[in-house]
Amino acid sequence: MLDSDNPYITVVVATVLSGPNSGVGRSNLQGAYIAQKEYNECADAPPQQGKQCRSLGPNWHVRLLIANSGSLKEDAVFVANQIIQLSKVDTTFVGVMGWPLSDQTLQALKVLKTTNIPMVSSASSKELLILCTVPQQDGSGTFHMAQAQGQFLVRAEGQPPHPSFTTECK
């Protein structure tokens, strides 16, 4: 993807890949990969009759970067700071999918709330984020992060949305 001339967006998948909750992290990665694969396949080929195809547009791809904060909630702060540094140098970066656990989400928000970096946390149980998304029709729970291009709004409570994101759900 990096060697091609095709445009792409970058999404950081912030998750837990070690310790007692590593299974949750593996599930996050599987879901993110499936969504990425679907979007990238649609970008590479014209839609086939009878097949629903979601895409950011012709030749637009989704790149995933994996950020493992481990099992300690405090390590999410370190990872969140790395994400902020990424946002300053990578113009393709559009947001964060993660964290899967509320404690890590809370720690990361302490850092990310000072930025306009959007974050989606599909599994956190505490009321931390305002999230509006277009759910997948088959109900499988797979989240289509690439819908960030105007399909959802995510922000920390009281923070403005990222300028490239819509302010209302469609």
N, C-alpha and C positions, 0 to 999 in steps of 0.2 A: 504494500500500500504506500509506504513512504517513497518508494522508487518510481511510482507511477505519477502521471500528471493529473490523475483524477482528484477532485476535491474530497475532503473528508472532515468529519468532526471527531473529536476525542472526548471520551467519557472515562472518568476514573471510577473503577469498581472498588470501593473501599469496603473491606470485609475482614473476617477472622479466619485464617487458614492454619492456625496452630492452637493447641490447647483443647479443652473439653468441648468447645463449640465449633470445632473445625468443620464438622458436617454441615453446619449452617452456611459457612463460607463456601464450601464446595457447591452447595445448592445455588447460592447466589451466582457463582461463576457459570454454572450450567445454564441458568436462566438468561444471564447476560449474553453468553455465547450464542444461544439459540436466537435471541433477538438480533444480535449483530449479524449472524449468518443469514437470517431472513432478509434483513435490510440490504446487505451487501450483494446477495444473489439477485434481488430486485433491481439494484443499481446496475448490475452487469448485463442483464438480459431483459428484453421486452416482456411485458406481462403476457402470460398464456391465458387462453380462454378458459373461464371457469376457475381460475386461481386468483385469489385475492393477493395483491402485492402492495406492500407499504414501502414507500421510498421517500428519501429527502429530495429526490429529483434525479434526472439521468446522470449516471456516473458518480453520484454522491455516495460515499462509504462511511461506515462507522468504525472507529478504532477504539479498542478498549485498552486501558492501562490498569493493571492490578496493583492495589495498595493493601498490603497485609499489615494490620495493626496488632496482630497477635491476640492473646487472650486477656491481656491487661488493659483495662479501660483507659488508663493514663497514657498508654502508647498511641491512642487515637489523636491526642494533641500533637505529637510529633509528626504523625502522618498528615494531619490537617495542615500543619505548617509547610510540609513538603508540597502539598496540593496548591497552596497559595503561591509558592515559588514557581510551580509549573504554570499557573495561570498568568504569570508575568512574562513568561518566555514562549509559551505555546499558543499561538493565535487560533489554533483549531480546537482548543479546550472549551467545552460548553457546560460541564457540570459533573456532579458526583452522584453515583448510585451507591448508597450505603449510609450508614453502617447497618448491619442486620440486628444489632442489639441496642437497646435503649441507653445503657450506660455508656457505650462507646459514642453513640449519637450525641448525647449530652456533652461529653468531653470535646468532641469535634466542633460542636456548635459554639463552644466558648471561643474558639479560634476563628471559625468561618463566619460568625455573625458580624464581624467587622468588614466583611467583603461583600461583593455582589455575586458570590459563587453559589449557584443553585444546587440543592442537594435533595435527592429523593431517598427516603428510607422506607422500604416496603414492609419491613418486619418489626420495626420498633413499636412497642406497645404504648408508650407514653405519648400524650398529646404535645408533641414538640414542633411539628411542622404544619404549615398550611399546604395541603396538597390537593391538586385537582388534576385528574388524569383521565384519559380515554381508556377504559378497560378493554382488554382483549375479549372478543365475543365468545370464544370457546370456554372462558372461565378457568383456564389452566393456571392462572396466576403469573404467567410470563409477562414481564413489564417491558414495554417498548420504549427504551430510553431515547431512541432517536426521534421520538415525537417531540423532543425538546424544541424543535424548530416551529414553535407556535401552537403546540397542542396541549401544553400543560404549564402550570405556574407552580413553582416551589420556592419557598423562601423561609428563612428563620422568622419566628414571630416578631413583628414590628420592623422588619428590614425590607427595603425596597427590592423588587425583583431585578434580576440581571437585565441590563438594557436590551439584550437581544431576545428576551422572552416576552411573550404576550402577557397582558395583565388580566385576561379573562379566559376561562376555559371554553372550548368550542363544543 
